[in-house]
Amino acid sequence: MSSVKKIDLRKQVEYYVNLPYTTTIEKSTGPKGDYYVARVIELPGLIMTGDTPEEALKELEEEKPEFIELYLQLGNKMPEPLKISHCSGKVVLRLPSSVHEDLVKMAAMEGVSLNQYMVAALSKQVGRDEVLMKEKKAVYKTGKPGRRSPRRPAGSS
């Protein structure tokens, strides 16, 4: 690789490393006990672990430049960060009339509006605490187990 291409690649890596990607940290349990998994949502293969949330995040931040460099060298197009600010809270959803009817019945049984029932059901399904949702302080979580070492982008050795 020529020195001009190396400089260009370094600039690209620096640019992407500093973008506001969505980072999550979750607690997981394995055969050796509890540990924490840090990941970047927009970069599916970038996952690191640690004994504490801080250690997992530190490992992730240390690995990020190398991961991005390899990703770019493989000719992949880097994804942009998620733009959470566009979420208005309004969703138009088409569903079978039988499911709609069941949801209306369940909401009535709970004594809440259809909207409240659906928000509670969806919040429970994605693992969010409804109180935090109402206060807009929820943190993105997943239940997927982590790995103790980073995964490399597709096509790498």
C-alpha positions, 0 to 999 in steps of 0.5 A, a space after each residue: 500500500 502506498 504512503 498516500 493510501 495509508 494516510 488516506 486510510 488513517 484519515 478515514 479510520 479517524 473519521 469513523 472512530 469519532 462518529 457517534 455510533 450507538 454503543 451498548 453494554 449488557 451483563 451476561 453470564 457464562 460458565 466462569 460467571 458474570 461478565 459484560 459485553 460491549 458492542 457497537 450496534 451499527 458495526 455488528 462484528 465489533 464486540 468486546 467483553 470485560 469483567 466490568 462495564 468499564 473494562 468492556 467499554 475500554 476494550 471496545 474503544 481500543 479495538 474499534 480503530 483496528 476493526 474499522 481499518 480492516 473493514 475498510 481495507 476489505 472494501 466494505 462501505 462503513 455504515 453511518 450512525 443511527 439517527 435516533 432523533 428522527 423517532 417521533 414516537 408515532 408508528 403506523 402498523 398494519 396487522 391482521 384484524 384478528 390480532 387487532 381484535 385480540 389486542 383490543 380485548 387484552 387492553 380492555 381486560 387490563 383496563 387501559 387504552 389500546 395504545 397503552 397496552 401495546 406500548 407496555 407489551 412492546 416495551 416488555 418484549 424488547 426488555 425496556 423498563 416502562 418507567 424509564 421509557 416514560 422518562 426517556 432514560 431507557 438504555 438499549 439492551 439485547 439478550 444475546 450472549 457476547 464473545 470474549 474476543 472480537 469477531 472480524 468482518 466478513 471476508 477477513 482471516 
